[in-house]
Amino acid sequence: MAIHYNRENKTFTLSTKNTSYQMKVDTYGVLIHTYYGESVGDADMSYLIDLRDSGFSGNIYEAGNKRDYSLDTLPQEYSSSGVGDYRITSVSVRNPDGSDAVDLRYDSFEIVPGKYDIPGLPALYGGPEDADTLKITMKDRVTRLCAVLYYSVWEKQDIITRSVRFYNGNEKPVILKKAVSMNLDLMHGQWELMHFHGRHCMERQMERIPVMSGKMEVRSTRASSSHHHNPFAILCAPETTEMAGPCYGVGLVYSGNYSIQVEKDQMNQVRLTAGIAKELFAWQLDPGAEFCTPEAVMTFSGEGLGRLSSNFHHIVREHLCRGKYKHERRPVLINNWEATYFDFNSEKILEIAKGAADLGVEMLVLDDGWFGKRDDDTSGLGDWFVNEKKLPGGLAPLVEQVNALGLKFGLWFEPEAVSEDSDLYRAHPDWAIHIPERRPNRSRYQLILDMSRQDVRDYLYERICAILDSANIEYVKWDMNRNISDVYSTNLPKERQGEVCHRYMLGLYELLEKLETRYPDVLWEGCSGGGGRFDLGMMYYYPQIWCSDDTDALERIRIQYGTSFGYPISTVGSHVSAVPNHQTGRITPLSARGIVAMAGSFGYELDLNLLSEEEKEEVKEQIRSFKKYYNLTHEGEYYRLTNPWENQLYAAWEFVSQDQTEALICGVQMLAQPNSPSQHIPVRGLDPQKQYEINGNGQILSGRALMGGGLNFPRQEGDCMPVEFYLKEKK
Ligand code: DGJ
């Protein structure tokens, strides 16, 4: 068992292969956090707790005159609110008597084999061979509010997941105003926060900043995890590198409003919390009712950021992504969006499909514009009926012809959105989220359907099934092109309006689950104007997500670099598009666009018929190599070899097979310089004892030599020039 309770010390120790996590029930029933880091066995780590009398940090009543015992300075497992801890609260309520206090004390525990589920929410999955679960019940003895702290321990993967289940034991309703999924208190050390911010077309830009005294927050209140801040963060020591040093990673398995807060307190201790944002949230918990927080996934690595990312990559690939395409090779696709935008008909699509099939592409994806009155983005969303002016006879004849070319067929939807100029909106204006008497904020000319409504979900389910059943559709791209505002549901009473955003997510997850159960063989790709909802919550439903609307190779290097900290390559939708690039106007070689897109689930987003014969040959070669290296890139270990924020001249990354018999090192010389020094990169993850041949050219070096010496990029002229080294074990 990876979970051990020591009755004498009252400590709970969660052990994984390389880490220990410990908490302890103290004299007053407060659950204190004593340790998270390198394995320490089950030693009682509470010797580290250094109680001090600090001015203006009060003492709980039971501590009498013990002035050194204060919730305000103690490391805790799940911080209370309004009873003497002035730091970030884990929970906040409005009690039946109007007060705000929550004082959670230890009540009982249970250890069960296997992984817990969270009703209605995505979460890691696994059997008793994968994980064990600890449930600790905490109670407020006055209000009878209970919080059951769930921990699943993934021994092999060095992962701990957390979620909290609230139960109202009172005979009157209580309003939950805040309920985070996890709280981590670090007593010692200097820490830096790594977070992943950005904007549309520029998602997950990595920033690493010292944790200063006071509070920092990464969050979204857009009812979507957002382009602007990803629900994933890392705390690391200033000396932590890719290869060495301590670091903690936290990712939320949630796609709606969230907040990750970090506070350095008066004692230089650091608290990190992650969960649903408290803005736009107030959940009425009726007597006997339960509320479950989303799941938080945590890992600790004492061996740098590379190991931390690897832990996330493994757990996401094996225990979050599901379905046929969890491991099966994803087809190389061509998407018509940047080739045609809204201006297409069956002939044009078939031309694109033919050209692509000749070069080895395996699936045609028909993007926005195939339904309703949809010739631009001002109308049609919600009318999920085929536009027969563009596609005479519906989808079936087109899909049959595409299939006859040897291509699968995929289709775009944006189910959560509605255009005011649509039959759906004219029939059901109340289905769109808006506040009565107030004109709603428009974004991309569209409004959002209220996914908390059963009738909305039923309509979407019926329409999507009707379309999917009308032809052989083997892929769905589920897009979402605006963020929420004017939060209100005409379906909920006024005292429940604070529940709309979370109920929206619950409704969306329910619909996705229903559809995926009905169509288990469909490949689902998530999208939200690119990577606006690139999060662990969505990965439970889609094994890949369109990473960004920015397909420029240079920009993508930074976007994919940031993305790789928390998410595996297999989840990254990445395409080769035309030049000049539609987002930046930049011209980059096809070869560089190819090598960058191959660090993802690969495809094309242009009309391949417009390429020269030479370029077409290059595309054929790219597809061959994507297929050849698929196992390496999608199932292998991924290593970041350079940091594109520090090194603006060249970037490199590496894939190593799990058995270390082959490796692929990819790079791009981003900016050429005259008389440049050698562009040197490290090599990682090889077996030091094995011999490797480089690029099949007869040059053989041991793993030890290659990892000791690294490699030099060959000298090339020009910006954005790709580099590839393939290392194969030579026996
Ligand atoms: C945004 C997506 O990210 C694009 O790929 C494309 O599908 C458009 N929406 C279509 O409206």
Boltz pocket constraint, residues with backbone or C-beta under 6 A from the ligand:
constraints:
  - pocket:
      binder: B
      contacts: [[A, 337], [A, 367], [A, 368], [A, 412], [A, 479], [A, 481], [A, 527], [A, 528], [A, 529], [A, 530], [A, 546], [A, 548], [A, 549]]
      max_distance: 6.0
